[in-house]
Amino acid sequence: MSMHRPLLTQREAATACGVSRSTIRRRREAGELPGCVQDEERGWLIPVDALLAAGFRLHAPAPPEDAGCE
């Protein structure tokens, strides 16, 4: 019995990793996120393992909105 991590939409992956959707899309298109599949209803689905292998950190904190404005 193998355990597989979930597949995330590009939006979910971007949110979980604290990056933009275009970053996830560019990395997917460059072949840096293997195992992605296209779903008719949800669009591109990205394996969590592929995100981790590409160096993304899940649940990375988003940069503060007021960075440098103290």
NUMAR-580187 format. One record per atom (N, C-alpha, C, O): atom name; residue in three letters; residue number from 1; x, y, z. Coordinates in pm, whole numbers, plus 32768, in hexadecimal, padded with zeros to 4 digits. Each point is the difference from the previous one (the first is absolute). Example, Ala and Ser with C-alpha at 12.3 -4.5 7.8 and 13.67 -1.06 7.14 Angstrom:
2
+------+------+-----+------+------+------+
! site ! code ! pos !   xx !   yy !   zz !
+------+------+-----+------+------+------+
!    N !  ALA !   1 ! 8527 ! 7DC7 ! 830C !
!   CA !  ALA !   1 ! 7FA7 ! 8077 ! 8000 !
!    C !  ALA !   1 ! 805A ! 8078 ! 8000 !
!    O !  ALA !   1 ! 8068 ! 7FFE ! 8042 !
!    N !  SER !   2 ! 7F75 ! 806B ! 7F76 !
!   CA !  SER !   2 ! 8052 ! 8077 ! 8006 !
!    C !  SER !   2 ! 7FB3 ! 806D ! 8049 !
!    O !  SER !   2 ! 8033 ! 806F ! 8011 !
+------+------+-----+------+------+------+
//
This chain:
70
+------+------+-----+------+------+------+
! site ! code ! pos !   xx !   yy !   zz !
+------+------+-----+------+------+------+
!    N !  MET !   1 ! 8055 ! 7F89 ! 8000 !
!   CA !  MET !   1 ! 7FAB ! 8077 ! 8000 !
!    C !  MET !   1 ! 8059 ! 807C ! 8000 !
!    O !  MET !   1 ! 8049 ! 8018 ! 8060 !
!    N !  SER !   2 ! 7FAF ! 8037 ! 7F34 !
!   CA !  SER !   2 ! 8053 ! 8078 ! 7FFA !
!    C !  SER !   2 ! 7FAA ! 8078 ! 8021 !
!    O !  SER !   2 ! 7F89 ! 8005 ! 7FE1 !
!    N !  MET !   3 ! 80B6 ! 805C ! 805F !
!   CA !  MET !   3 ! 7FB9 ! 807A ! 8025 !
!    C !  MET !   3 ! 8029 ! 806C ! 7F9C !
!    O !  MET !   3 ! 8077 ! 8019 ! 7FEC !
!    N !  HIS !   4 ! 7F27 ! 8026 ! 7FD5 !
!   CA !  HIS !   4 ! 801D ! 806A ! 7FA2 !
!    C !  HIS !   4 ! 7FD0 ! 8083 ! 803C !
!    O !  HIS !   4 ! 7F96 ! 8008 ! 803D !
!    N !  ARG !   5 ! 80BB ! 805F ! 7FB0 !
!   CA !  ARG !   5 ! 7FD4 ! 8084 ! 802C !
!    C !  ARG !   5 ! 7F9B ! 8035 ! 7F9C !
!    O !  ARG !   5 ! 7FFB ! 7FD0 ! 7F8E !
!    N !  PRO !   6 ! 7FB5 ! 8090 ! 8099 !
!   CA !  PRO !   6 ! 7F95 ! 8030 ! 7FA9 !
!    C !  PRO !   6 ! 8032 ! 804E ! 7F88 !
!    O !  PRO !   6 ! 8074 ! 802A ! 7FFA !
!    N !  LEU !   7 ! 7F33 ! 7FE8 ! 7FA8 !
!   CA !  LEU !   7 ! 8018 ! 8056 ! 7F8D !
!    C !  LEU !   7 ! 7FBC ! 8086 ! 801D !
!    O !  LEU !   7 ! 7F8F ! 8003 ! 8030 !
!    N !  LEU !   8 ! 80B6 ! 8069 ! 7FB3 !
!   CA !  LEU !   8 ! 7FCA ! 8085 ! 8017 !
!    C !  LEU !   8 ! 7FEB ! 8047 ! 7F7B !
!    O !  LEU !   8 ! 804C ! 7FEA ! 7FA1 !
!    N !  THR !   9 ! 7F4E ! 806B ! 8057 !
!   CA !  THR !   9 ! 7FF2 ! 8054 ! 7F8A !
!    C !  THR !   9 ! 8073 ! 8064 ! 8001 !
!    O !  THR !   9 ! 8044 ! 8010 ! 8065 !
!    N !  GLN !  10 ! 7FD2 ! 8032 ! 7F29 !
!   CA !  GLN !  10 ! 806A ! 8065 ! 7FFC !
!    C !  GLN !  10 ! 7FE7 ! 806C ! 8068 !
!    O !  GLN !  10 ! 805D ! 8030 ! 8040 !
!    N !  ARG !  11 ! 7F26 ! 7FF7 ! 7FD0 !
!   CA !  ARG !  11 ! 7FDF ! 8067 ! 8064 !
!    C !  ARG !  11 ! 801E ! 7FCF ! 808D !
!    O !  ARG !  11 ! 803C ! 8047 ! 8050 !
!    N !  GLU !  12 ! 7F9B ! 7F3D ! 7FCE !
!   CA !  GLU !  12 ! 801A ! 7FC7 ! 8085 !
!    C !  GLU !  12 ! 8096 ! 7FF2 ! 8019 !
!    O !  GLU !  12 ! 8030 ! 801C ! 806D !
!    N !  ALA !  13 ! 8019 ! 7FB8 ! 7F2C !
!   CA !  ALA !  13 ! 8091 ! 7FEF ! 800D !
!    C !  ALA !  13 ! 8042 ! 8086 ! 801A !
!    O !  ALA !  13 ! 8058 ! 800B ! 8055 !
!    N !  ALA !  14 ! 7F7F ! 805B ! 7F62 !
!   CA !  ALA !  14 ! 8039 ! 8086 ! 8011 !
!    C !  ALA !  14 ! 7FE6 ! 8034 ! 808D !
!    O !  ALA !  14 ! 805A ! 8035 ! 8041 !
!    N !  THR !  15 ! 7F2B ! 7FBC ! 7FEE !
!   CA !  THR !  15 ! 7FDD ! 802D ! 8086 !
!    C !  THR !  15 ! 804F ! 7FB3 ! 806A !
!    O !  THR !  15 ! 8034 ! 803C ! 805E !
!    N !  ALA !  16 ! 7FD5 ! 7F40 ! 7F93 !
!   CA !  ALA !  16 ! 8045 ! 7FAE ! 8062 !
!    C !  ALA !  16 ! 8096 ! 801F ! 8005 !
!    O !  ALA !  16 ! 803E ! 7FF4 ! 8069 !
!    N !  CYS !  17 ! 7FFA ! 8035 ! 7F25 !
!   CA !  CYS !  17 ! 8090 ! 8019 ! 7FF9 !
!    C !  CYS !  17 ! 8023 ! 8094 ! 800F !
!    O !  CYS !  17 ! 8076 ! 8023 ! 8006 !
!    N !  GLY !  18 ! 7F27 ! 8033 ! 8001 !
!   CA !  GLY !  18 ! 801A ! 808F ! 8010 !
!    C !  GLY !  18 ! 803C ! 8041 ! 7F84 !
!    O !  GLY !  18 ! 8050 ! 805D ! 800B !
!    N !  VAL !  19 ! 7F8A ! 7F71 ! 7F7F !
!   CA !  VAL !  19 ! 8030 ! 8039 ! 7F81 !
!    C !  VAL !  19 ! 7F88 ! 801E ! 7FA8 !
!    O !  VAL !  19 ! 7F8E ! 7FE0 ! 8023 !
!    N !  SER !  20 ! 808C ! 805D ! 7F6A !
!   CA !  SER !  20 ! 7F92 ! 8020 ! 7FA5 !
!    C !  SER !  20 ! 7FDB ! 7F86 ! 7FAB !
!    O !  SER !  20 ! 8050 ! 7FA3 ! 7FF1 !
!    N !  ARG !  21 ! 7F38 ! 8060 ! 7FD9 !
!   CA !  ARG !  21 ! 7FD6 ! 7F94 ! 7FA5 !
!    C !  ARG !  21 ! 805A ! 7FFB ! 7F86 !
!    O !  ARG !  21 ! 801C ! 7F94 ! 7FCC !
!    N !  SER !  22 ! 8011 ! 80E1 ! 8005 !
!   CA !  SER !  22 ! 8057 ! 8001 ! 7F89 !
!    C !  SER !  22 ! 8085 ! 7FBA ! 801D !
!    O !  SER !  22 ! 803A ! 7FC3 ! 7FA6 !
!    N !  THR !  23 ! 7FF8 ! 8046 ! 80D5 !
!   CA !  THR !  23 ! 807A ! 7FB8 ! 8024 !
!    C !  THR !  23 ! 7FEA ! 7F6A ! 7FF5 !
!    O !  THR !  23 ! 8053 ! 7FB9 ! 7FC7 !
!    N !  ILE !  24 ! 7F3E ! 8017 ! 806E !
!   CA !  ILE !  24 ! 7FE0 ! 7F71 ! 7FF8 !
!    C !  ILE !  24 ! 7FF0 ! 7FD7 ! 7F6D !
!    O !  ILE !  24 ! 8033 ! 7F99 ! 7FD7 !
!    N !  ARG !  25 ! 7F86 ! 80B8 ! 7FDC !
!   CA !  ARG !  25 ! 7FE9 ! 7FE1 ! 7F73 !
!    C !  ARG !  25 ! 8085 ! 7FFB ! 7FB3 !
!    O !  ARG !  25 ! 8017 ! 7FA3 ! 7FB3 !
!    N !  ARG !  26 ! 803F ! 80C0 ! 8063 !
!   CA !  ARG !  26 ! 8081 ! 8001 ! 7FB9 !
!    C !  ARG !  26 ! 8054 ! 7F86 ! 8024 !
!    O !  ARG !  26 ! 803D ! 7FC3 ! 7FA9 !
!    N !  ARG !  27 ! 7FC5 ! 801A ! 80D8 !
!   CA !  ARG !  27 ! 8050 ! 7F8B ! 802A !
!    C !  ARG !  27 ! 7FC5 ! 7F80 ! 7FC4 !
!    O !  ARG !  27 ! 804A ! 7FA5 ! 7FDA !
!    N !  ARG !  28 ! 7F30 ! 8052 ! 801F !
!   CA !  ARG !  28 ! 7FBF ! 7F8C ! 7FC3 !
!    C !  ARG !  28 ! 8023 ! 7FF8 ! 7F6D !
!    O !  ARG !  28 ! 8025 ! 7F95 ! 7FCE !
!    N !  GLU !  29 ! 7FCF ! 80DB ! 7FEA !
!   CA !  GLU !  29 ! 801B ! 8003 ! 7F71 !
!    C !  GLU !  29 ! 8093 ! 7FE2 ! 7FE1 !
!    O !  GLU !  29 ! 8020 ! 7FCD ! 7F95 !
!    N !  ALA !  30 ! 8039 ! 8052 ! 80C9 !
!   CA !  ALA !  30 ! 8090 ! 7FE6 ! 7FEE !
!    C !  ALA !  30 ! 8022 ! 7F6F ! 801F !
!    O !  ALA !  30 ! 8073 ! 7FD6 ! 7FF0 !
!    N !  GLY !  31 ! 7F2A ! 7FDD ! 803D !
!   CA !  GLY !  31 ! 8018 ! 7F73 ! 801D !
!    C !  GLY !  31 ! 803B ! 7FE8 ! 8089 !
!    O !  GLY !  31 ! 8032 ! 7F93 ! 801C !
!    N !  GLU !  32 ! 7FCB ! 80D3 ! 803B !
!   CA !  GLU !  32 ! 803B ! 7FF6 ! 8085 !
!    C !  GLU !  32 ! 7FA2 ! 7FC4 ! 8067 !
!    O !  GLU !  32 ! 8026 ! 7FE9 ! 8073 !
!    N !  LEU !  33 ! 7F5E ! 7FFD ! 7F65 !
!   CA !  LEU !  33 ! 7F9D ! 7FC5 ! 805B !
!    C !  LEU !  33 ! 7FC8 ! 7F82 ! 7FBE !
!    O !  LEU !  33 ! 7F92 ! 8003 ! 7FC8 !
!    N !  PRO !  34 ! 80B9 ! 7F8F ! 803D !
!   CA !  PRO !  34 ! 7FD2 ! 7F85 ! 7FBF !
!    C !  PRO !  34 ! 7F83 ! 7FC6 ! 8041 !
!    O !  PRO !  34 ! 7FE8 ! 8012 ! 8077 !
!    N !  GLY !  35 ! 7FCB ! 7FA8 ! 7F38 !
!   CA !  GLY !  35 ! 7F8A ! 7FBD ! 8034 !
!    C !  GLY !  35 ! 7F81 ! 8053 ! 7FFC !
!    O !  GLY !  35 ! 7F98 ! 7FD3 ! 8030 !
!    N !  CYS !  36 ! 806F ! 80A5 ! 7F97 !
!   CA !  CYS !  36 ! 7F89 ! 8054 ! 7FF7 !
!    C !  CYS !  36 ! 7F9E ! 7FC2 ! 7F9D !
!    O !  CYS !  36 ! 8028 ! 7FC6 ! 7F9A !
!    N !  VAL !  37 ! 7F5A ! 8047 ! 8085 !
!   CA !  VAL !  37 ! 7F98 ! 7FCC ! 7FA8 !
!    C !  VAL !  37 ! 7F98 ! 806C ! 7FEB !
!    O !  VAL !  37 ! 7FE7 ! 8053 ! 8057 !
!    N !  GLN !  38 ! 7FDB ! 7FAA ! 7F34 !
!   CA !  GLN !  38 ! 7F98 ! 8063 ! 7FE3 !
!    C !  GLN !  38 ! 7F78 ! 7FBF ! 8015 !
!    O !  GLN !  38 ! 7FE2 ! 7F98 ! 7FC5 !
!    N !  ASP !  39 ! 7FCD ! 80A7 ! 808E !
!   CA !  ASP !  39 ! 7F79 ! 7FD1 ! 8021 !
!    C !  ASP !  39 ! 7F9D ! 805B ! 7FB8 !
!    O !  ASP !  39 ! 8010 ! 807A ! 7FFF !
!    N !  GLU !  40 ! 7F89 ! 7F4B ! 7FC7 !
!   CA !  GLU !  40 ! 7F9D ! 8050 ! 7FB6 !
!    C !  GLU !  40 ! 7FBD ! 8069 ! 8056 !
!    O !  GLU !  40 ! 7FE4 ! 806E ! 7FD1 !
!    N !  GLU !  41 ! 8002 ! 7F71 ! 80AC !
!   CA !  GLU !  41 ! 7FB7 ! 805C ! 8058 !
!    C !  GLU !  41 ! 805B ! 805E ! 804E !
!    O !  GLU !  41 ! 7FE0 ! 8076 ! 8012 !
!    N !  ARG !  42 ! 8092 ! 7F57 ! 801D !
!   CA !  ARG !  42 ! 8054 ! 804E ! 805B !
!    C !  ARG !  42 ! 807B ! 803D ! 7FBE !
!    O !  ARG !  42 ! 8047 ! 804D ! 8040 !
!    N !  GLY !  43 ! 7FD3 ! 7F93 ! 7F41 !
!   CA !  GLY !  43 ! 8077 ! 8035 ! 7FBD !
!    C !  GLY !  43 ! 807B ! 7FAC ! 8024 !
!    O !  GLY !  43 ! 7FF5 ! 7F89 ! 801D !
!    N !  TRP !  44 ! 807F ! 80B5 ! 7FE0 !
!   CA !  TRP !  44 ! 807B ! 7FB8 ! 801F !
!    C !  TRP !  44 ! 8007 ! 7FDE ! 8093 !
!    O !  TRP !  44 ! 7FE4 ! 8053 ! 8056 !
!    N !  LEU !  45 ! 8041 ! 7F31 ! 7FC6 !
!   CA !  LEU !  45 ! 8010 ! 7FD0 ! 808A !
!    C !  LEU !  45 ! 8092 ! 7FE0 ! 8016 !
!    O !  LEU !  45 ! 803F ! 7FB9 ! 7FB0 !
!    N !  ILE !  46 ! 7FF7 ! 807B ! 80BC !
!   CA !  ILE !  46 ! 808E ! 7FF8 ! 801F !
!    C !  ILE !  46 ! 8014 ! 7FA4 ! 8078 !
!    O !  ILE !  46 ! 7FC5 ! 8018 ! 806A !
!    N !  PRO !  47 ! 808E ! 7F7F ! 7F89 !
!   CA !  PRO !  47 ! 801A ! 7FAA ! 8074 !
!    C !  PRO !  47 ! 804F ! 804C ! 806A !
!    O !  PRO !  47 ! 8060 ! 8047 ! 7FE1 !
!    N !  VAL !  48 ! 7F79 ! 7FA9 ! 809C !
!   CA !  VAL !  48 ! 8048 ! 803F ! 806F !
!    C !  VAL !  48 ! 8092 ! 7FD3 ! 7FFF !
!    O !  VAL !  48 ! 805A ! 8050 ! 8018 !
!    N !  ASP !  49 ! 7FBF ! 7F30 ! 7FCC !
!   CA !  ASP !  49 ! 8089 ! 7FCE ! 7FFC !
!    C !  ASP !  49 ! 8054 ! 804B ! 7F99 !
!    O !  ASP !  49 ! 8077 ! 8019 ! 8017 !
!    N !  ALA !  50 ! 7F4E ! 800B ! 7F77 !
!   CA !  ALA !  50 ! 8049 ! 804A ! 7F99 !
!    C !  ALA !  50 ! 8024 ! 808C ! 8031 !
!    O !  ALA !  50 ! 806D ! 8032 ! 7FE5 !
!    N !  LEU !  51 ! 7F38 ! 800D ! 8064 !
!   CA !  LEU !  51 ! 801C ! 8084 ! 8038 !
!    C !  LEU !  51 ! 8075 ! 7FF8 ! 8061 !
!    O !  LEU !  51 ! 805B ! 8053 ! 7FFB !
!    N !  LEU !  52 ! 7FA2 ! 7F4A ! 805D !
!   CA !  LEU !  52 ! 806C ! 7FF1 ! 8062 !
!    C !  LEU !  52 ! 8084 ! 7FE2 ! 7FBA !
!    O !  LEU !  52 ! 8068 ! 8037 ! 8026 !
!    N !  ALA !  53 ! 7F95 ! 7F72 ! 7F76 !
!   CA !  ALA !  53 ! 807B ! 7FDC ! 7FB8 !
!    C !  ALA !  53 ! 803A ! 8077 ! 7FB5 !
!    O !  ALA !  53 ! 8079 ! 8008 ! 7FEC !
!    N !  ALA !  54 ! 7F31 ! 8056 ! 7FEA !
!   CA !  ALA !  54 ! 802D ! 8077 ! 7FB8 !
!    C !  ALA !  54 ! 8032 ! 806C ! 8060 !
!    O !  ALA !  54 ! 802B ! 806B ! 7FD4 !
!    N !  GLY !  55 ! 7FD0 ! 7F7A ! 80AD !
!   CA !  GLY !  55 ! 8035 ! 805F ! 8062 !
!    C !  GLY !  55 ! 7F9A ! 805E ! 803D !
!    O !  GLY !  55 ! 8025 ! 8059 ! 804E !
!    N !  PHE !  56 ! 7F5D ! 7F96 ! 7F91 !
!   CA !  PHE !  56 ! 7F99 ! 8053 ! 803E !
!    C !  PHE !  56 ! 7FE9 ! 7FD2 ! 808F !
!    O !  PHE !  56 ! 8010 ! 7F8A ! 801F !
!    N !  ARG !  57 ! 7FCC ! 80D3 ! 8037 !
!   CA !  ARG !  57 ! 7FDA ! 7FDF ! 8089 !
!    C !  ARG !  57 ! 7F6A ! 8016 ! 800D !
!    O !  ARG !  57 ! 7FCD ! 806B ! 7FDF !
!    N !  LEU !  58 ! 7FEE ! 7F30 ! 8051 !
!   CA !  LEU !  58 ! 7F6F ! 800F ! 8011 !
!    C !  LEU !  58 ! 7FE4 ! 8053 ! 807C !
!    O !  LEU !  58 ! 8046 ! 7FF8 ! 8065 !
!    N !  HIS !  59 ! 7F53 ! 8057 ! 7F92 !
!   CA !  HIS !  59 ! 7FD4 ! 8059 ! 806C !
!    C !  HIS !  59 ! 806A ! 8067 ! 8022 !
!    O !  HIS !  59 ! 800D ! 8029 ! 8073 !
!    N !  ALA !  60 ! 8040 ! 8000 ! 7F29 !
!   CA !  ALA !  60 ! 8061 ! 806B ! 8014 !
!    C !  ALA !  60 ! 7FB2 ! 8080 ! 801D !
!    O !  ALA !  60 ! 7F9C ! 801B ! 7FBF !
!    N !  PRO !  61 ! 8091 ! 8033 ! 80A0 !
!   CA !  PRO !  61 ! 7FB7 ! 807A ! 8020 !
!    C !  PRO !  61 ! 8005 ! 8062 ! 7F8B !
!    O !  PRO !  61 ! 8067 ! 800E ! 7FBE !
!    N !  ALA !  62 ! 7F2A ! 8034 ! 802A !
!   CA !  ALA !  62 ! 7FFC ! 8066 ! 7F97 !
!    C !  ALA !  62 ! 804D ! 807A ! 8032 !
!    O !  ALA !  62 ! 8002 ! 801B ! 8078 !
!    N !  PRO !  63 ! 803C ! 802F ! 7F2C !
!   CA !  PRO !  63 ! 8046 ! 8078 ! 802C !
!    C !  PRO !  63 ! 7F9E ! 8065 ! 803A !
!    O !  PRO !  63 ! 7F8E ! 8008 ! 7FD2 !
!    N !  PRO !  64 ! 809C ! 8044 ! 8092 !
!   CA !  PRO !  64 ! 7FA3 ! 8062 ! 803A !
!    C !  PRO !  64 ! 7FD5 ! 8067 ! 7F98 !
!    O !  PRO !  64 ! 8050 ! 802A ! 7FAC !
!    N !  GLU !  65 ! 7F32 ! 7FFD ! 805A !
!   CA !  GLU !  65 ! 7FCC ! 8061 ! 7F9E !
!    C !  GLU !  65 ! 8041 ! 8087 ! 800E !
!    O !  GLU !  65 ! 800F ! 8048 ! 7F9E !
!    N !  ASP !  66 ! 8018 ! 7FDB ! 80DA !
!   CA !  ASP !  66 ! 803A ! 8084 ! 801A !
!    C !  ASP !  66 ! 8097 ! 7FF8 ! 8014 !
!    O !  ASP !  66 ! 8038 ! 804C ! 804F !
!    N !  ALA !  67 ! 800B ! 7F59 ! 7F6C !
!   CA !  ALA !  67 ! 8091 ! 7FEF ! 8012 !
!    C !  ALA !  67 ! 8047 ! 8085 ! 7FE7 !
!    O !  ALA !  67 ! 7FEF ! 803E ! 7F98 !
!    N !  GLY !  68 ! 8060 ! 7FEB ! 80C8 !
!   CA !  GLY !  68 ! 804F ! 8079 ! 7FF3 !
!    C !  GLY !  68 ! 7FB2 ! 8080 ! 8019 !
!    O !  GLY !  68 ! 8036 ! 806D ! 7FE9 !
!    N !  CYS !  69 ! 7F50 ! 7F8C ! 8042 !
!   CA !  CYS !  69 ! 7FAE ! 8077 ! 8016 !
!    C !  CYS !  69 ! 7FE0 ! 8010 ! 8092 !
!    O !  CYS !  69 ! 7F8B ! 7FFB ! 8028 !
!    N !  GLU !  70 ! 80DA ! 8017 ! 8029 !
!   CA !  GLU !  70 ! 7FE7 ! 8008 ! 8091 !
!    C !  GLU !  70 ! 7FFD ! 808E ! 802E !
!    O !  GLU !  70 ! 7FEC ! 801B ! 8076 !
+------+------+-----+------+------+------+
//
